[in-house]
Amino acid sequence: MSHEQYASTIQALHACMEACNHCYDACLKEEDMQMMAECIRLDRECADICGYLEQALVRGTPFAKELASVCATICEACGNECKKHAHDHCQQCADACFTCAEACRAIA
């Protein structure tokens, strides 16, 4: 299958990866890093799977549905964790995660 059919999902994946990487970095600079530990961990998980799925879709992976399902689960978990924190970077990350999860579910 052509990666063009996944163009909007690829954009959502890239935006989510960027938001998670930004959130990850900003969380590391917060005063109470222990409170941010789960957010930091999920930011890494989410950024990694989004980056991988973005590349896989561009390559035309035959596992698009399966990978998108896993990605949606991780994005939703990250978004739920980020939503718990009042920091702007966490709230922006949560929004990007939920948008990405929705786009991935459309494929899965």
Backbone bond lengths (Angstrom), bond angles and torsions (degrees), N, CA, C in turn:
res aa  C-N    CA-C-N  psi(-1)  N-CA   C-N-CA  omega(-1)  CA-C   N-CA-C  phi
1 M - - - 1.449 - - 1.519 110.20 -
2 S 1.292 114.92 149.51 1.452 121.68 -178.36 1.526 111.14 -79.59
3 H 1.314 115.17 139.53 1.461 118.73 -178.94 1.528 112.69 -70.43
4 E 1.334 118.05 -15.96 1.459 120.70 179.80 1.533 111.58 -60.47
5 Q 1.326 116.97 -31.90 1.464 119.68 -179.63 1.527 111.73 -67.06
6 Y 1.323 116.45 -16.03 1.463 121.40 -179.66 1.533 112.62 -104.90
7 A 1.320 117.62 15.48 1.465 120.77 -172.63 1.527 113.35 -54.76
8 S 1.319 118.21 -45.79 1.468 119.58 -178.31 1.531 111.09 -69.37
9 T 1.329 116.85 -34.38 1.465 119.90 177.04 1.523 110.19 -68.32
10 I 1.312 116.72 -40.92 1.465 121.11 178.17 1.528 109.74 -60.49
11 Q 1.336 117.52 -40.70 1.469 120.65 177.24 1.525 110.75 -64.38
12 A 1.330 117.67 -42.94 1.465 121.34 179.25 1.532 110.64 -64.48
13 L 1.322 116.70 -40.58 1.463 120.71 177.79 1.516 111.37 -61.80
14 H 1.324 116.29 -44.19 1.465 120.26 -179.06 1.533 110.63 -65.73
15 A 1.327 116.43 -43.65 1.469 120.19 179.15 1.526 110.80 -62.81
16 C 1.318 116.87 -39.28 1.459 121.04 179.38 1.527 110.50 -67.52
17 M 1.309 116.45 -43.55 1.462 120.41 177.91 1.530 110.37 -58.40
18 E 1.325 116.97 -45.42 1.467 121.02 179.00 1.521 111.17 -63.12
19 A 1.329 117.29 -44.73 1.468 121.00 -179.05 1.524 110.52 -63.67
20 C 1.330 117.05 -41.95 1.462 120.62 179.34 1.525 111.59 -65.94
21 N 1.321 117.17 -40.56 1.464 120.16 177.93 1.525 110.89 -64.67
22 H 1.323 116.70 -40.29 1.466 120.62 177.73 1.527 110.19 -65.29
23 C 1.331 116.86 -45.76 1.462 121.84 -179.86 1.532 110.13 -61.64
24 Y 1.310 116.03 -45.06 1.475 122.05 177.96 1.519 110.74 -53.49
25 D 1.331 116.12 -50.86 1.458 121.50 -178.39 1.529 111.19 -64.71
26 A 1.325 116.24 -42.98 1.467 120.02 -179.65 1.527 111.30 -67.66
27 C 1.318 117.46 -37.99 1.471 120.68 178.27 1.528 111.42 -62.82
28 L 1.313 116.65 -35.43 1.465 120.33 178.69 1.532 111.88 -64.36
29 K 1.320 116.51 -19.78 1.466 121.36 -178.73 1.529 112.71 -97.85
30 E 1.325 116.67 -2.65 1.465 120.26 179.56 1.531 109.95 -71.04
31 E 1.339 115.80 152.91 1.459 120.95 -178.85 1.521 112.75 -61.08
32 D 1.325 116.57 -47.73 1.468 121.05 -177.47 1.520 109.47 -101.69
33 M 1.323 115.01 79.88 1.468 119.58 -178.12 1.517 112.12 -65.24
34 Q 1.313 118.03 -29.57 1.463 120.29 179.32 1.526 110.27 -61.21
35 M 1.334 115.84 -40.02 1.465 120.35 178.16 1.529 110.99 -65.23
36 M 1.320 116.91 -26.35 1.457 122.49 -176.53 1.530 112.97 -94.53
37 A 1.319 117.75 1.78 1.469 121.44 -172.22 1.524 113.00 -56.23
38 E 1.326 117.98 -46.88 1.470 120.57 -178.17 1.531 110.54 -68.59
39 C 1.314 116.53 -36.13 1.467 120.86 176.79 1.529 109.97 -62.75
40 I 1.313 116.18 -45.69 1.463 121.45 179.62 1.537 110.07 -61.28
41 R 1.331 116.48 -46.00 1.464 120.46 -179.12 1.527 111.56 -61.70
42 L 1.335 115.89 -45.73 1.463 119.08 -178.86 1.527 112.03 -70.90
43 D 1.334 117.44 -32.69 1.471 120.05 174.23 1.524 110.24 -56.94
44 R 1.329 116.89 -43.83 1.474 120.89 -179.83 1.524 110.47 -65.78
45 E 1.334 116.62 -47.75 1.468 120.73 179.56 1.524 110.51 -56.63
46 C 1.321 115.28 -47.05 1.458 120.88 -175.43 1.530 111.38 -68.00
47 A 1.321 116.87 -46.48 1.469 119.93 178.73 1.528 110.78 -58.84
48 D 1.326 115.85 -41.34 1.466 119.70 -178.40 1.525 111.89 -65.90
49 I 1.329 117.62 -47.14 1.474 119.16 -178.20 1.527 110.37 -68.71
50 C 1.324 117.61 -37.39 1.471 119.58 178.28 1.527 111.01 -63.97
51 G 1.324 116.61 -43.50 1.462 120.37 177.87 1.521 111.66 -62.76
52 Y 1.333 115.40 -41.61 1.459 119.08 179.44 1.524 111.38 -66.09
53 L 1.329 116.87 -47.06 1.463 119.32 -178.58 1.527 111.17 -64.50
54 E 1.321 117.23 -38.11 1.468 120.26 176.65 1.529 110.05 -56.15
55 Q 1.319 116.61 -49.53 1.463 120.47 179.69 1.525 111.56 -64.47
56 A 1.331 116.10 -41.22 1.465 120.10 -177.91 1.528 111.26 -64.25
57 L 1.327 116.83 -40.05 1.466 119.71 178.87 1.523 111.25 -66.22
58 V 1.320 116.75 -39.48 1.470 120.22 178.09 1.529 110.17 -64.27
59 R 1.337 116.31 -35.58 1.470 121.10 178.09 1.514 112.69 -74.54
60 G 1.323 117.49 -14.71 1.456 120.24 -178.03 1.515 112.93 83.21
61 T 1.305 117.24 39.18 1.463 121.56 -178.23 1.532 112.02 -54.82
62 P 1.320 116.72 140.57 1.468 119.10 174.49 1.535 111.91 -79.98
63 F 1.323 117.44 -2.04 1.463 122.81 -177.65 1.524 112.31 -106.72
64 A 1.315 117.67 26.17 1.469 121.82 -175.72 1.521 112.13 -55.46
65 K 1.313 117.20 -47.23 1.468 120.66 -177.28 1.519 111.59 -63.26
66 E 1.309 116.42 -46.91 1.468 120.68 -178.08 1.527 111.29 -64.73
67 L 1.318 116.28 -46.67 1.467 120.19 -179.64 1.530 111.40 -65.80
68 A 1.325 116.38 -38.95 1.463 120.33 179.54 1.520 110.94 -64.66
69 S 1.317 117.09 -35.65 1.463 120.77 177.69 1.530 111.08 -63.96
70 V 1.318 116.31 -46.19 1.467 121.16 178.25 1.533 109.66 -63.79
71 C 1.308 116.48 -43.75 1.459 120.93 -179.35 1.533 110.76 -61.16
72 A 1.317 117.26 -43.14 1.468 120.97 179.44 1.520 110.63 -60.18
73 T 1.317 117.20 -41.29 1.468 121.83 179.32 1.526 110.88 -62.67
74 I 1.323 116.37 -46.00 1.467 121.09 -178.85 1.528 110.35 -68.38
75 C 1.324 117.69 -42.24 1.469 120.76 178.48 1.526 111.08 -60.36
76 E 1.314 116.19 -42.50 1.465 119.61 179.98 1.529 110.88 -65.51
77 A 1.323 117.40 -41.41 1.464 120.85 178.03 1.528 110.89 -62.48
78 C 1.316 116.52 -43.05 1.463 121.26 178.95 1.524 110.09 -65.12
79 G 1.318 116.79 -45.23 1.459 120.62 178.98 1.512 112.19 -60.74
80 N 1.333 116.95 -41.70 1.465 120.54 178.73 1.524 111.74 -63.75
81 E 1.328 116.54 -39.55 1.470 119.74 178.49 1.529 110.82 -69.13
82 C 1.322 117.13 -46.43 1.464 120.66 -179.31 1.528 111.47 -61.18
83 K 1.320 116.23 -36.14 1.470 121.27 -178.73 1.531 111.48 -61.63
84 K 1.333 117.97 -23.26 1.466 122.42 -179.82 1.526 112.93 -71.47
85 H 1.335 116.81 -18.15 1.464 121.38 -174.25 1.527 110.57 -106.84
86 A 1.319 116.02 138.93 1.468 121.24 -174.56 1.526 113.83 -79.02
87 H 1.297 118.04 -11.29 1.470 120.62 -177.42 1.531 110.48 -59.92
88 D 1.331 116.10 140.80 1.472 120.55 179.36 1.525 111.42 -56.38
89 H 1.331 116.55 -42.88 1.467 119.13 -177.71 1.527 111.05 -63.19
90 C 1.315 117.29 -34.01 1.467 120.32 177.85 1.535 110.88 -70.86
91 Q 1.317 116.80 -41.93 1.461 120.51 -179.70 1.530 111.00 -65.92
92 Q 1.333 116.72 -40.72 1.469 120.47 177.77 1.528 110.76 -66.67
93 C 1.316 116.16 -37.52 1.461 120.67 178.07 1.529 110.05 -65.66
94 A 1.324 116.52 -43.35 1.467 120.15 178.96 1.519 110.64 -58.16
95 D 1.324 116.73 -44.71 1.464 120.18 179.46 1.533 111.11 -60.52
96 A 1.326 116.64 -45.08 1.474 120.83 179.43 1.527 110.68 -64.17
97 C 1.323 116.56 -38.43 1.469 120.72 179.55 1.525 111.43 -65.01
98 F 1.329 116.59 -44.61 1.472 119.66 -179.10 1.529 110.88 -66.75
99 T 1.333 117.58 -38.08 1.467 121.07 177.01 1.524 110.01 -63.57
100 C 1.316 116.40 -42.71 1.465 121.67 -179.73 1.521 110.60 -67.21
101 A 1.314 117.52 -43.37 1.464 120.99 178.98 1.525 110.63 -57.67
102 E 1.325 116.38 -42.29 1.464 121.42 178.82 1.530 111.08 -63.41
103 A 1.341 116.07 -43.56 1.465 120.24 179.27 1.536 110.70 -64.60
104 C 1.306 116.79 -38.50 1.470 120.37 179.36 1.527 110.96 -68.85
105 R 1.302 117.27 -38.83 1.463 120.29 178.89 1.536 111.62 -63.26
106 A 1.326 116.30 -30.18 1.457 120.26 178.06 1.532 110.88 -65.24
107 I 1.321 117.37 -29.10 1.465 121.84 177.31 1.522 110.03 -83.20
108 A 1.337 115.61 -43.44 1.466 120.62 -176.34 1.505 110.42 -68.38
